[in-house]
Amino acid sequence: MIAKIVGRLERLDGAKALIDTGAGLWYEVLVPAYSLDWLGRRVGQEVVLHTIHYLEGDPARGNLVPRLVGLPGEDDRRFIELFTSVKGIGIRKALRALALPIADVAAAIAAEDADALTALPEVGKRTAQQIIAELHDRLDDFAAPATVAAESRLNDAGLQAVSVLIQLGEKRADAAALVDRALAVAPELDSPEAILQCVYRLKAGG
């Protein structure tokens, strides 16, 4: 099973990312709607994506095609696996429906906010109710109020810094808290690179 892919993002074509991993290997990776803006700013750069490897098609007809889904962080992958456990939500539908960050969707589910969920692409009222019924008490790791509050205070550069920290192995809650703290100490920081440097200094006790 392919669990992670690291390589140069050569092209973003709709919801498909083409990754050059070197040695002549190029992978087509399906990505969720909420990651398109983030990936769009990284064409030509190295990216790290946590992956789900699955077979798509009709096994009864012997028509199965291997696919890769790529997510910005480990928490995103775990959320997708939970989200697609809901009856009627397959991988493709989940990727199109998740137009908002995972923390926002998880917060809506935890709060049993069906209206917020029906605002997502391809999620009708019945599907929203099904999602809430199956997942509302299983999302503490994804929708912690402190995490949502911290992310809501961040500017675009701060959110980009959170994404980088998640790729480097930080949990979403820890990444958001670190960036929130860095911007509280130095609110003038206006680039992800500067914010990350401040984060590292704070982690080192500087």
SERO-4910 file (N, C-alpha, C, O; in steps of 0.05 Angstrom, whole numbers):
BEGIN
 pado doro    nc1    nc2    nc3   cac1   cac2   cac3    cc1    cc2    cc3    oc1    oc2    oc3
  Met    A     17    -24      0      0      0      0     18     25      0     37     26     15
  Ile    A     10     44    -16     25     70    -17     13     88      4    -10     95      2
  Ala    A     29     96     24     19    112     46     27    142     44     13    159     56
  Lys    A     48    148     29     57    176     27     72    179      1     85    161     -8
  Ile    A     69    202    -11     83    208    -36     97    235    -33     85    255    -25
  Val    A    122    236    -41    138    260    -40    149    265    -68    162    248    -80
  Gly    A    145    289    -78    156    295   -105    149    323   -114    136    338    -99
  Arg    A    157    330   -138    152    356   -150    124    357   -162    117    339   -178
  Leu    A    108    376   -154     82    380   -166     85    392   -193     90    416   -196
  Glu    A     81    376   -214     86    385   -241     61    400   -252     64    420   -267
  Arg    A     38    390   -246     13    402   -257    -10    396   -239    -12    375   -227
  Leu    A    -29    415   -239    -54    411   -224    -76    415   -245    -81    437   -255
  Asp    A    -90    393   -251   -110    393   -272   -137    386   -259   -144    363   -255
  Gly    A   -152    408   -251   -177    403   -237   -171    391   -210   -155    402   -194
  Ala    A   -182    368   -204   -178    354   -179   -157    332   -181   -156    314   -165
  Lys    A   -139    335   -201   -118    315   -205    -91    329   -204    -86    349   -218
  Ala    A    -73    319   -187    -46    329   -185    -27    309   -198    -29    285   -193
  Leu    A     -8    319   -214     12    302   -226     38    307   -211     49    329   -212
  Ile    A     48    285   -199     72    287   -182     95    271   -194     93    248   -201
  Asp    A    118    285   -197    142    272   -207    159    264   -183    170    281   -169
  Thr    A    161    238   -178    176    228   -154    205    222   -161    220    212   -144
  Gly    A    213    227   -186    240    221   -194    242    193   -206    224    178   -205
  Ala    A    265    188   -218    271    161   -231    250    155   -252    245    131   -257
  Gly    A    239    176   -264    219    171   -286    191    163   -277    175    156   -294
  Leu    A    186    165   -251    159    157   -240    142    182   -236    149    199   -219
  Trp    A    120    184   -250    101    206   -247     74    193   -238     64    174   -250
  Tyr    A     63    204   -217     38    194   -206     15    214   -209     18    238   -204
  Glu    A     -8    204   -217    -32    220   -218    -47    216   -191    -54    193   -184
  Val    A    -51    238   -176    -63    236   -150    -88    253   -149    -88    276   -156
  Leu    A   -110    241   -139   -135    255   -136   -134    271   -110   -124    260    -89
  Val    A   -143    296   -110   -141    313    -86   -168    325    -80   -184    329    -98
  Pro    A   -173    331    -54   -199    343    -46   -201    372    -54   -181    386    -57
  Ala    A   -226    381    -56   -231    409    -65   -218    429    -47   -208    450    -57
  Tyr    A   -217    425    -20   -206    445     -2   -176    449     -6   -165    469      4
  Ser    A   -162    430    -19   -133    432    -22   -124    446    -48   -101    450    -52
  Leu    A   -143    452    -65   -136    462    -92   -121    488    -91   -102    492   -106
  Asp    A   -130    507    -74   -117    533    -72    -89    529    -62    -70    541    -72
  Trp    A    -86    513    -41    -60    508    -29    -41    495    -50    -18    504    -52
  Leu    A    -50    475    -64    -33    462    -84    -28    481   -108     -6    480   -120
  Gly    A    -47    497   -115    -44    515   -138    -20    534   -134     -8    542   -154
  Arg    A    -14    541   -109      9    558   -103     35    543   -102     56    555    -98
  Arg    A     34    517   -106     59    501   -103     66    486   -128     83    467   -127
  Val    A     54    493   -150     62    480   -176     91    486   -181     99    509   -180
  Gly    A    106    466   -187    135    469   -191    152    465   -166    176    465   -168
  Gln    A    138    461   -143    153    457   -118    149    428   -108    131    413   -117
  Glu    A    165    420    -89    162    394    -76    139    394    -57    137    413    -41
  Val    A    123    374    -57    101    371    -39    102    344    -26    113    325    -37
  Val    A     89    342     -2     86    316     12     56    311     15     42    328     26
  Leu    A     47    289      5     19    282      7     16    255     20     29    235     13
  His    A     -2    254     40     -9    228     53    -31    216     36    -51    229     29
  Thr    A    -28    190     30    -44    179      9    -63    156     18    -57    142     38
  Ile    A    -84    153      3   -101    129      5   -101    115    -22   -106    128    -43
  His    A    -94     90    -22    -92     74    -46   -117     56    -48   -122     40    -30
  Tyr    A   -133     59    -69   -157     43    -70   -162     35    -99   -150     45   -117
  Leu    A   -181     16   -102   -189      6   -129   -216     18   -136   -235     17   -120
  Glu    A   -219     28   -160   -243     41   -169   -255     25   -192   -240     17   -210
  Gly    A   -281     19   -191   -294      5   -213   -313    -16   -203   -321    -16   -180
  Asp    A   -320    -34   -221   -340    -55   -215   -325    -82   -215   -318    -93   -236
  Pro    A   -321    -93   -191   -307   -119   -189   -322   -142   -203   -309   -161   -213
  Ala    A   -348   -140   -205   -364   -161   -218   -357   -163   -248   -360   -184   -260
  Arg    A   -348   -140   -259   -341   -140   -288   -311   -141   -292   -301   -141   -315
  Gly    A   -297   -143   -270   -268   -144   -272   -255   -118   -282   -234   -118   -293
  Asn    A   -269    -96   -277   -261    -70   -287   -252    -53   -263   -267    -35   -254
  Leu    A   -228    -58   -253   -218    -44   -230   -193    -28   -237   -174    -38   -250
  Val    A   -192     -3   -229   -170     15   -235   -158     25   -209   -172     35   -192
  Pro    A   -132     21   -205   -119     32   -180   -118     62   -180   -111     74   -200
  Arg    A   -125     74   -157   -125    103   -155   -110    112   -130   -108     96   -110
  Leu    A    -99    136   -130    -86    148   -107   -101    174   -100   -106    190   -117
  Val    A   -107    177    -74   -117    202    -63    -95    215    -47    -82    201    -31
  Gly    A    -90    241    -50    -69    254    -35    -81    276    -17    -96    292    -26
  Leu    A    -72    275      9    -82    294     29    -59    309     41    -37    298     43
  Pro    A    -63    334     50    -41    350     61    -29    339     87     -5    343     91
  Gly    A    -44    325    103    -34    315    128    -45    288    136    -65    279    125
  Glu    A    -33    276    157    -43    251    167    -71    253    178    -87    235    174
  Asp    A    -77    275    192   -104    279    203   -124    280    180   -147    270    183
  Asp    A   -117    293    158   -135    294    135   -142    266    124   -165    260    118
  Arg    A   -121    250    123   -126    222    114   -144    207    132   -162    193    123
  Arg    A   -140    210    158   -157    196    177   -186    206    175   -205    190    178
  Phe    A   -189    232    171   -216    243    168   -230    232    143   -253    224    144
  Ile    A   -216    232    121   -227    221     96   -236    192    100   -258    184     90
  Glu    A   -220    177    113   -227    148    118   -253    146    134   -269    129    129
  Leu    A   -256    164    154   -281    164    170   -304    174    153   -326    162    153
  Phe    A   -300    195    138   -321    208    122   -332    188    102   -356    187     97
  Thr    A   -315    173     89   -324    154     69   -335    128     81   -344    111     66
  Ser    A   -334    126    107   -348    103    120   -378    107    122   -393     89    127
  Val    A   -387    132    117   -415    138    118   -429    127     93   -418    129     71
  Lys    A   -451    114     97   -466    102     75   -472    122     53   -483    143     58
  Gly    A   -465    115     28   -471    132      6   -450    152     -2   -452    167    -21
  Ile    A   -428    152     14   -406    171      8   -381    155     -1   -367    143     16
  Gly    A   -376    156    -27   -352    143    -37   -329    163    -38   -332    187    -31
  Ile    A   -306    154    -47   -282    171    -48   -286    195    -66   -281    218    -57
  Arg    A   -296    191    -90   -299    213   -109   -318    234    -98   -313    258    -99
  Lys    A   -341    225    -87   -360    244    -76   -349    259    -52   -353    283    -49
  Ala    A   -333    245    -35   -321    259    -12   -302    280    -21   -302    302    -10
  Leu    A   -286    275    -41   -266    294    -51   -279    319    -62   -270    342    -58
  Arg    A   -302    316    -76   -317    339    -86   -331    354    -64   -333    378    -65
  Ala    A   -342    339    -45   -358    351    -23   -341    368     -4   -350    388      7
  Leu    A   -316    359      0   -300    373     20   -287    398      9   -263    399      3
  Ala    A   -304    418      6   -295    444     -4   -284    463     18   -273    483     12
  Leu    A   -288    455     43   -279    471     66   -257    455     80   -256    430     78
  Pro    A   -240    468     96   -220    454    111   -232    432    129   -255    435    138
  Ile    A   -217    411    134   -227    389    150   -237    398    177   -258    389    186
  Ala    A   -223    417    190   -231    426    217   -259    438    216   -275    434    234
  Asp    A   -265    453    194   -291    466    192   -313    446    188   -335    448    200
  Val    A   -308    426    171   -329    405    166   -333    389    191   -356    383    198
  Ala    A   -311    382    204   -313    366    229   -328    381    250   -344    370    265
  Ala    A   -323    408    252   -337    424    272   -367    425    267   -383    424    285
  Ala    A   -374    427    241   -403    427    234   -416    400    241   -439    399    250
  Ile    A   -402    378    236   -413    352    243   -416    349    273   -437    340    282
  Ala    A   -395    357    288   -396    354    317   -418    371    329   -430    363    349
  Ala    A   -424    394    316   -445    412    326   -472    404    315   -492    417    321
  Glu    A   -473    383    299   -498    374    286   -511    396    270   -536    400    271
  Asp    A   -495    411    256   -504    433    239   -509    424    211   -492    425    194
  Ala    A   -533    414    206   -541    403    180   -540    425    159   -534    419    136
  Asp    A   -547    449    165   -547    471    146   -520    476    135   -516    480    111
  Ala    A   -499    476    152   -472    480    143   -463    457    125   -449    462    105
  Leu    A   -471    433    131   -464    410    114   -478    410     87   -465    403     67
  Thr    A   -503    418     86   -517    419     61   -506    441     42   -512    441     18
  Ala    A   -491    460     53   -478    480     37   -454    469     21   -444    482      3
  Leu    A   -445    445     29   -423    432     15   -433    420    -12   -456    411    -13
  Pro    A   -416    419    -32   -424    407    -58   -433    378    -54   -420    363    -40
  Glu    A   -455    371    -67   -465    343    -68   -475    332    -41   -479    308    -39
  Val    A   -478    349    -22   -489    340      4   -517    352      7   -521    375     13
  Gly    A   -537    334      4   -565    342      9   -573    339     38   -557    330     54
  Lys    A   -598    345     43   -607    344     71   -606    316     82   -597    312    105
  Arg    A   -614    296     67   -613    269     77   -585    259     82   -579    246    102
  Thr    A   -566    266     64   -539    258     67   -527    272     92   -512    260    107
  Ala    A   -533    298     95   -523    313    119   -532    299    144   -517    296    163
  Gln    A   -557    291    145   -568    278    169   -554    251    174   -549    243    197
  Gln    A   -548    237    152   -534    211    154   -506    215    165   -497    200    182
  Ile    A   -492    236    155   -465    242    164   -465    248    194   -449    237    209
  Ile    A   -484    265    203   -485    272    231   -491    248    248   -479    244    269
  Ala    A   -510    231    239   -518    208    255   -495    189    259   -492    177    281
  Glu    A   -478    186    239   -457    166    240   -431    176    252   -415    161    263
  Leu    A   -426    203    250   -400    213    258   -399    234    280   -377    241    289
  His    A   -422    245    289   -421    269    306   -406    264    332   -396    284    344
  Asp    A   -404    240    342   -391    234    367   -363    221    363   -352    209    382
  Arg    A   -353    223    339   -327    209    333   -306    228    323   -285    220    312
  Leu    A   -310    255    327   -292    274    314   -277    292    333   -269    314    325
  Asp    A   -274    284    358   -260    301    377   -232    309    368   -223    332    374
  Asp    A   -218    292    354   -191    297    346   -189    318    323   -169    330    318
  Phe    A   -212    321    309   -212    338    285   -225    365    289   -219    384    275
  Ala    A   -242    368    309   -258    392    312   -256    404    339   -276    416    349
  Ala    A   -233    402    352   -230    413    378   -235    443    377   -224    457    360
  Pro    A   -253    454    394   -259    483    393   -235    501    393   -235    521    379
  Ala    A   -215    494    409   -191    511    410   -177    512    383   -166    533    375
  Thr    A   -177    489    369   -164    488    342   -179    505    322   -167    521    308
  Val    A   -205    503    322   -221    518    303   -218    548    309   -216    564    291
  Ala    A   -218    555    335   -216    583    343   -188    594    334   -186    617    325
  Ala    A   -167    578    339   -140    587    331   -138    592    301   -128    612    293
  Glu    A   -149    573    285   -147    575    256   -163    599    246   -156    612    227
  Ser    A   -186    605    259   -203    627    250   -189    654    254   -197    673    241
  Arg    A   -168    655    271   -154    680    275   -131    684    255   -120    706    254
  Leu    A   -124    664    240   -100    665    224   -106    678    196   -127    674    185
  Asn    A    -86    693    187    -87    703    159    -78    681    140    -72    659    148
  Asp    A    -77    688    114    -70    668     94    -42    657     99    -38    632     96
  Ala    A    -23    674    106      4    665    111      5    646    135     20    626    134
  Gly    A    -11    652    155    -13    635    178    -24    607    172    -14    587    181
  Leu    A    -45    607    155    -57    581    147    -38    565    131    -37    540    133
  Gln    A    -22    578    114     -2    564     98     19    552    117     28    530    112
  Ala    A     27    567    137     47    557    156     36    532    171     51    513    176
  Val    A     10    533    178     -2    510    191     -1    485    173      6    463    182
  Ser    A     -7    489    147     -6    467    128     22    455    126     25    431    125
  Val    A     42    472    126     70    462    124     77    446    149     89    425    147
  Leu    A     69    456    173     75    441    198     61    414    198     72    395    208
  Ile    A     36    413    188     22    388    186     37    368    169     40    345    175
  Gln    A     47    378    146     62    361    128     87    350    141     97    329    135
  Leu    A     98    367    160    123    358    173    117    340    198    136    333    212
  Gly    A     92    334    202     85    314    223     71    325    247     64    309    265
  Glu    A     67    351    249     52    362    272     22    355    270     11    354    248
  Lys    A      9    351    292    -20    348    292    -32    375    286    -21    396    293
  Arg    A    -56    375    274    -69    400    266    -72    419    290    -66    443    288
  Ala    A    -81    408    313    -85    425    336    -59    438    345    -58    462    352
  Asp    A    -37    422    346    -11    433    354     -1    453    334     10    474    342
  Ala    A     -4    448    308      6    466    288     -9    493    289      4    514    288
  Ala    A    -35    492    293    -51    517    295    -43    533    319    -41    557    318
  Ala    A    -39    519    341    -31    532    366     -4    545    364      0    567    374
  Leu    A     15    532    351     42    542    348     42    568    331     55    588    337
  Val    A     27    567    308     26    590    291     11    613    304     19    636    302
  Asp    A    -10    606    318    -25    627    333     -7    641    353     -8    665    356
  Arg    A      9    625    367     27    636    387     48    654    374     55    675    384
  Ala    A     59    644    351     80    660    337     69    687    328     83    707    331
  Leu    A     45    687    318     33    712    309     25    730    332     24    755    329
  Ala    A     20    719    355     14    735    379     40    749    388     39    772    397
  Val    A     62    735    385     88    746    393     98    767    373    109    787    380
  Ala    A     93    760    347    104    778    325     82    782    304     83    770    283
  Pro    A     62    798    310     39    801    291     47    814    265     31    813    246
  Glu    A     71    825    263     79    837    237     88    817    216     91    824    193
  Leu    A     91    792    224    100    771    205     79    768    183     55    765    189
  Asp    A     88    768    158     68    767    136     75    747    114     64    748     92
  Ser    A     92    728    121     98    706    102    100    680    117    107    679    140
  Pro    A     93    658    104     95    631    117    123    625    127    127    614    148
  Glu    A    143    633    111    171    628    118    179    642    144    191    630    162
  Ala    A    171    667    146    178    683    171    163    671    195    174    670    217
  Ile    A    138    664    191    122    652    213    135    626    222    137    621    246
  Leu    A    143    609    203    155    583    211    182    587    226    187    573    245
  Gln    A    197    607    217    222    613    232    216    620    261    230    612    279
  Cys    A    195    636    265    187    644    292    178    620    308    184    617    331
  Val    A    163    603    295    153    578    307    176    561    317    176    552    340
  Tyr    A    196    558    300    220    541    308    235    554    332    244    540    349
  Arg    A    237    581    331    250    594    354    234    589    380    246    584    401
  Leu    A    208    591    378    191    587    402    193    558    412    195    554    436
  Lys    A    194    539    393    196    511    401    223    506    414    226    489    432
  Ala    A    243    521    405    270    517    417    274    533    443    295    532    456
  Gly    A    253    548    450    254    563    475    266    590    472    273    603    491
  Gly    A    268    599    446    279    625    440    259    648    440    266    671    436
***
